[in-house]
Amino acid sequence: MGRVPAFQRKKHNKLSVLCIIIVMGMLLGVIAYDSFSLKIKEEQYISRIDELNRNIEAEKQRTEELKEFEKYTKTRKYAEEVAEDKLGLVHDHEIVFKPENEDK
C-alpha cells in the first residue's frame, strides 16, 4: 500500500476542519434560536402567572364582598329595603306621595 502524499493529507485535514466548523456553527445557531424561543416563552409564562395572580386577588376580593352581602341580607334593614323597593310596603308612620299625573 502506498502512502498518501503530505499535501493531500493537509487538504483532507482542512476539509475535515471546515466541515467541523460548519457543523459547530449550525449547532450554535440552533442552540441560540432555541434559547431565544425559550426566553420568549418564559416571558409569556411570567406575564400569564401575573395575570392569574391578579385574577386570584380579584376573586378573593369578590368572595369577601359576597360574604359581607350575605351577612347584610340576613339583617332586618335589608328585609325592609326589599319590602319597600320590590313590594311597595311602608311603615305605619310613613306617608307615601304619588305624582298626580302618573303615566301607566
C-alpha positions in Angstrom: 0.0 0.0 0.0 1.2 3.4 -0.9 1.4 6.3 1.4 -0.8 9.4 0.9 1.3 12.5 0.0 1.5 15.2 2.7 -0.2 17.9 0.6 -3.3 15.6 0.2 -3.4 14.9 3.9 -3.3 18.6 4.6 -6.1 19.2 2.1 -8.1 16.4 3.7 -7.4 17.8 7.2 -8.5 21.3 6.1 -11.7 19.9 4.6 -12.4 18.0 7.8 -11.8 21.1 9.9 -14.1 23.2 7.6 -16.9 20.6 8.0 -16.4 20.5 11.7 -16.6 24.3 11.8 -19.8 24.3 9.7 -21.4 21.7 11.9 -20.4 23.6 15.1 -21.8 26.8 13.6 -25.1 25.1 12.8 -25.3 23.7 16.3 -24.5 27.1 17.8 -27.3 28.6 15.6 -29.8 26.0 16.7 -28.9 26.4 20.3 -29.1 30.2 20.0 -32.6 30.0 18.3 -33.9 27.6 21.0 -32.5 29.8 23.7 -34.3 32.8 22.2 -37.5 30.8 21.9 -37.3 29.7 25.5 -36.8 33.3 26.7 -39.9 34.4 24.9 -41.9 31.5 26.3 -40.6 32.3 29.8 -41.7 35.9 29.4 -45.1 34.8 28.3 -45.5 32.4 31.2 -44.4 35.1 33.6 -47.0 37.5 32.3 -49.6 34.8 32.4 -48.7 34.0 36.0 -49.0 37.7 36.9 -52.4 37.8 35.2 -53.6 34.7 37.0 -52.4 36.2 40.4 -54.3 39.4 39.7 -57.4 37.3 38.9 -57.0 35.3 42.1 -56.8 38.5 44.1 -59.9 39.9 42.4 -61.8 36.7 43.1 -60.7 36.8 46.8 -62.0 40.4 47.0 -65.2 39.4 45.3 -65.6 36.5 47.8 -65.2 38.9 50.7 -67.8 41.2 49.2 -70.2 38.3 48.8 -69.7 37.2 52.4 -70.4 40.8 53.5 -73.5 40.9 51.3 -74.6 37.5 52.7 -74.4 38.9 56.2 -76.2 42.1 55.1 -79.1 40.0 53.6 -79.7 38.4 56.9 -80.4 41.8 58.6 -83.7 43.4 59.2 -82.7 46.5 57.4 -82.2 44.5 54.1 -85.6 42.9 54.5 -87.2 46.4 54.9 -85.4 47.7 51.9 -86.5 44.8 49.7 -90.1 45.2 51.0 -90.1 48.9 50.2 -88.4 48.6 46.8 -90.0 45.5 45.4 -93.3 45.3 47.2 -94.0 48.9 47.8 -94.6 48.4 51.5 -94.1 51.2 54.0 -94.1 51.6 57.8 -97.2 52.6 59.6 -95.8 56.1 60.4 -94.7 56.8 56.8 -96.6 58.8 54.3 -96.3 58.0 50.6 -96.6 60.8 48.0 -97.5 59.9 44.4 -97.4 62.3 41.5 -100.8 63.4 40.2 -100.2 62.7 36.5 -98.7 59.3 36.7 -98.3 57.6 33.3 -99.4 54.0 33.2 
